[in-house]
């Protein structure tokens, strides 16, 4: 990219696929700018754990998006879907009482202060009861965001919400990936 006011070329190296079918199947990439004589900002992988509550009709099949907000900026809005799901069954996400795990890669955002999470569902059955979200940095802390909120346009509630950080943990295990007998019953 050429900066119009200075005619300086600013490269954005990628070195990987941007494809739903190749590599890590990511279609959105954040590419740090590199200027002559300066090192690019480091990239980080963030693991996102979304815990759906146990309330009746808590599950959703809507497209869920998240944006991480840190000291150094935002990740931009990112879809949490089959392309970046870390679970064995990538098609089963946001189910009652379950924790769905995803990853996103972004420029180092510093300490994560807030997240914004929402979905595109507009029907009654698209409502989602978000219990909490954990954001884990590779080789870094785990940030806890308490939700306990319905994200549901039909009910008159919000379809996007911003959550402030509730805590920071050094322990990398959230201990909430147990399955129950009714995990196969989609509300």
Secondary structure in CASP SS format (residue, H / E / C, confidence):
PFRMAT SS
TARGET T0000
AUTHOR 0000-0000-0000
METHOD secondary structure of the structure
MODEL  1
X C 1.00
X E 1.00
X C 1.00
X C 1.00
X C 1.00
X C 1.00
X C 1.00
X C 1.00
X E 1.00
X C 1.00
X E 1.00
X C 1.00
X C 1.00
X C 1.00
X C 1.00
X C 1.00
X C 1.00
X C 1.00
X C 1.00
X C 1.00
X C 1.00
X C 1.00
X C 1.00
X C 1.00
X C 1.00
X C 1.00
X C 1.00
X C 1.00
X C 1.00
X C 1.00
X C 1.00
X C 1.00
X C 1.00
X E 1.00
X C 1.00
X C 1.00
X C 1.00
X C 1.00
X C 1.00
X C 1.00
X C 1.00
X C 1.00
X E 1.00
X E 1.00
X E 1.00
X E 1.00
X E 1.00
X E 1.00
X E 1.00
X E 1.00
X E 1.00
X E 1.00
X C 1.00
X C 1.00
X C 1.00
X C 1.00
X C 1.00
X C 1.00
X C 1.00
X C 1.00
X C 1.00
X C 1.00
X C 1.00
X E 1.00
X E 1.00
X E 1.00
X E 1.00
X E 1.00
X E 1.00
X E 1.00
X C 1.00
X C 1.00
X E 1.00
X E 1.00
X C 1.00
X C 1.00
X C 1.00
X E 1.00
X E 1.00
X E 1.00
X C 1.00
X H 1.00
X H 1.00
X H 1.00
X E 1.00
X C 1.00
X C 1.00
X C 1.00
X C 1.00
X C 1.00
X C 1.00
X C 1.00
X C 1.00
X C 1.00
X C 1.00
X C 1.00
X C 1.00
X C 1.00
X E 1.00
X E 1.00
X E 1.00
X E 1.00
X E 1.00
X E 1.00
X E 1.00
X E 1.00
X E 1.00
X C 1.00
X C 1.00
X C 1.00
X C 1.00
X E 1.00
X E 1.00
X E 1.00
X E 1.00
X E 1.00
X E 1.00
X E 1.00
X E 1.00
X C 1.00
X C 1.00
X C 1.00
X C 1.00
X H 1.00
X H 1.00
X H 1.00
X C 1.00
X E 1.00
X E 1.00
X E 1.00
X E 1.00
X E 1.00
X E 1.00
X E 1.00
X E 1.00
X E 1.00
X E 1.00
X C 1.00
X C 1.00
X C 1.00
X C 1.00
X E 1.00
X E 1.00
X E 1.00
X E 1.00
X E 1.00
X E 1.00
X E 1.00
X E 1.00
X E 1.00
X E 1.00
X C 1.00
X C 1.00
X C 1.00
X C 1.00
X C 1.00
X C 1.00
X E 1.00
X C 1.00
X E 1.00
X E 1.00
X E 1.00
X E 1.00
X E 1.00
X C 1.00
X C 1.00
X E 1.00
X E 1.00
X E 1.00
X C 1.00
X C 1.00
X C 1.00
X C 1.00
X C 1.00
X C 1.00
X C 1.00
X C 1.00
X C 1.00
X C 1.00
X C 1.00
X H 1.00
X H 1.00
X H 1.00
X H 1.00
X C 1.00
X C 1.00
X C 1.00
END
